[in-house]
Amino acid sequence: MPPPSRQPAGALEAKRRRLRDRWGLRTLLIATVLGMTASLVLVFFYAPLEAEQGFLQKIFYVHVPLAIVSLCGFVLGGLLAIQHLRTRDPRWDMRSYVAIHMSLIFALGTLITGSIWAKGSWGHWWVWSEPTLVSFLIVFLLYATYQPLRFSIEDPERQARYASVFAITAGAFVPLNFIAVRLSTAYLHPRVLGSTSNLPAPMALTFLVSLVATALLYATLCNYELTAKRTRAKVRALRRRLDADSGETKQRRPRSAAPGMATAISAPTGSRGN
Amino acid sequence: MAAPLLAEVPALPLETAGSYVAAAYVVLFALVLVYVAIMAIRMSRVERELGELLELVERSEQRPPEHSPDAGARESTPA
């Protein structure tokens, strides 16, 4: 009987991590493509035309999921930042950074699609008296300061700590802002959350599929960016090691708003890997 | 297979609201496309850097070891 193969625990863990990364991203990508296709088919071939807005209401299925996912992403960034402050593991800071970065892109999409919808529906690109629009713009502008804040701090450890504090504070502001808008008296903007039961079943189904597809797209892009950042960090670590071996001078890390990637790949003892 | 499905589809009112709907969906896909393009540029940079590192490793493998005990003996021994 052949002896059981003996591999060091570190090598096994690294192999497992590589497999999880590869299959995780691949599975997410396939699910996203399927979800987006299903969403588009349902939007254009299944969901009925709305009585008041007609075909224009189809923007609802792209605009509202983008808004919900971006706001949830901002809150997620705050939660990941809490984990970073608790564990001091730089990988949580990296995840928080990626979650906020992606949410900012989705929020930009929300603002643009919202403006297009407003133009088609109200005849104006932007309505300053509408609290939902303005409050979302405030949230967007608040998070637009996240990257300059990071860039303004050179020390990576301090940068990560300050960014986490910002992410937590701003993350707490998002639901407060949402509730404040809900409590406001102007109800010009169509209500979605809490009133989905008023939607006809085909519209509700289409909306839910679109929401799931957008959430999957968010998760896939986050995972993709994290994988790319980890790869770049590994390449830089390898370069440093080779430079040290050949006796060349150590290259200084360029100033960046992104988390210190060299520290982000080296996990502290006892922390869980990803 | 697509023909019966397309026959069921109502004509898109592209002259009115359709252009706004198309613009909204194009925005989403343009954003994703731009993001993926930026990431592709970054990945090509990583690939280039990996190539440089491979070159560095190959060069260091071709160089004779400087601090090995044999190296000194070989140097002092006449050819």
Boltz contact constraints between the chains, C-beta under 6 A:
constraints:
  - contact:
      token1: [A, 54]
      token2: [B, 17]
      max_distance: 6.0
  - contact:
      token1: [A, 55]
      token2: [B, 13]
      max_distance: 6.0
  - contact:
      token1: [A, 55]
      token2: [B, 17]
      max_distance: 6.0
  - contact:
      token1: [A, 55]
      token2: [B, 18]
      max_distance: 6.0
  - contact:
      token1: [A, 56]
      token2: [B, 17]
      max_distance: 6.0
  - contact:
      token1: [A, 56]
      token2: [B, 20]
      max_distance: 6.0
  - contact:
      token1: [A, 58]
      token2: [B, 21]
      max_distance: 6.0
  - contact:
      token1: [A, 59]
      token2: [B, 21]
      max_distance: 6.0
  - contact:
      token1: [A, 59]
      token2: [B, 24]
      max_distance: 6.0
  - contact:
      token1: [A, 62]
      token2: [B, 24]
      max_distance: 6.0
  - contact:
      token1: [A, 62]
      token2: [B, 25]
      max_distance: 6.0
  - contact:
      token1: [A, 62]
      token2: [B, 28]
      max_distance: 6.0
  - contact:
      token1: [A, 109]
      token2: [B, 28]
      max_distance: 6.0
  - contact:
      token1: [A, 109]
      token2: [B, 31]
      max_distance: 6.0
  - contact:
      token1: [A, 112]
      token2: [B, 27]
      max_distance: 6.0
  - contact:
      token1: [A, 113]
      token2: [B, 24]
      max_distance: 6.0
  - contact:
      token1: [A, 113]
      token2: [B, 27]
      max_distance: 6.0
  - contact:
      token1: [A, 116]
      token2: [B, 20]
      max_distance: 6.0
  - contact:
      token1: [A, 116]
      token2: [B, 23]
      max_distance: 6.0
  - contact:
      token1: [A, 116]
      token2: [B, 24]
      max_distance: 6.0
  - contact:
      token1: [A, 120]
      token2: [B, 17]
      max_distance: 6.0
  - contact:
      token1: [A, 120]
      token2: [B, 20]
      max_distance: 6.0
  - contact:
      token1: [A, 228]
      token2: [B, 39]
      max_distance: 6.0
  - contact:
      token1: [A, 231]
      token2: [B, 46]
      max_distance: 6.0
  - contact:
      token1: [A, 232]
      token2: [B, 46]
      max_distance: 6.0
  - contact:
      token1: [A, 235]
      token2: [B, 46]
      max_distance: 6.0
  - contact:
      token1: [A, 235]
      token2: [B, 49]
      max_distance: 6.0
  - contact:
      token1: [A, 235]
      token2: [B, 50]
      max_distance: 6.0
  - contact:
      token1: [A, 238]
      token2: [B, 53]
      max_distance: 6.0
  - contact:
      token1: [A, 239]
      token2: [B, 53]
      max_distance: 6.0
  - contact:
      token1: [A, 242]
      token2: [B, 56]
      max_distance: 6.0
  - contact:
      token1: [A, 246]
      token2: [B, 60]
      max_distance: 6.0
